[in-house]
Amino acid sequence: MKTHRIWARALALAIAAVLAASSAWAEAPAAQDLSRYKEEPVPGGALLVAAYMAMWVIAAGFVGWTLLRQQKAEAALRELEDRLEAGAGR
């Protein structure tokens, strides 16, 4: 029951954020003359690729870390099962 409340609050917060962002987007000022910004010191494409690479590295690191923790938990569980079996055999 508690997890349902957490998910409901998270969903409500996400909906509120989307609505706030869409209303801010709708009230954006009219387009301005951007001719002075033709040259970029760092191309946007390179930044986009770097951002995607960083996100994939973070995601892969998280998955690897989770797998290591799972292996440690399984090893601990096996050890406890062995102890229980050894104790029950007395």
N, C-alpha and C positions, 0 to 999 in steps of 0.2 A: 504494500500500500504506500509505503514511504517513497519507493522509487517512482511510482506513478505521479506523485506530487512533484518530484524533482523534474521529471520529464515534462510535465505540464507547465511548470514555471520556465523551464528552458525554452519550450516552444513559444510561450507567450512573450518571452524576452526577444527571441529571434524575430517573431512577427512584428513586435514594436520597433525593433531596429530597422527592419526592411521598410516599414511604413515611414519612419522618420527619415530614412535615406531617400526614399522616393519623393517625399514632400520637399526635402531640401533640393533635390535635383530639379523638381518642377519649378522652383522659385529661383533657379540659377540666373544670374544676370545675362543680358544679351551678349552675343559674340563680340569680341574686341579685335582690334588690329594686332595680329601677332607676328607681323613681318619682321620685327627686330629679333625674333627668336628662331630664325632659320637654321643657324648653326648650333649644333649640340656638341659640347665637349666630350660627352660619352654617348655613343649611339644607344637608342632605346632598345634595339634588338639584343645587343650584348647584355644589357642589364636584365632583360627578360630571360634570356638563356641562363644567366648566372643565378637568377632567382629560382627558376625551375630546378636547376641542378642542386642548389642548396636545399630545396624542399625534398627532393628525392633522396639526398644524402641523409637528411634528418629522418625521413620516413624509414629508410633502410636501417639506419642506426637504431631506431626505436624497435623495429621488428627483430633485429639481431639481439638487442638487449632483452626483449621479452622472451625470445627463444632460450637464451642462456638462463634466465630466471626460471623458466618452465623446467629445463633440464635439472637445475639444482633442486627444485621442489619435488620432481619425480624421484631423484636420488634419495632425498630425505624421506619421502614416503616409502620407498623400497626398504630403506634401513629400518624404519619404524615397523613395517610389516614383518621383517626378519626378526626383530626383537620380540614382537608379539608371538610369532610362531615358536621362537626359542623358549619364551616364558611359558607358553601353553603346554609345551612338551614335557615339562618337569613332572 
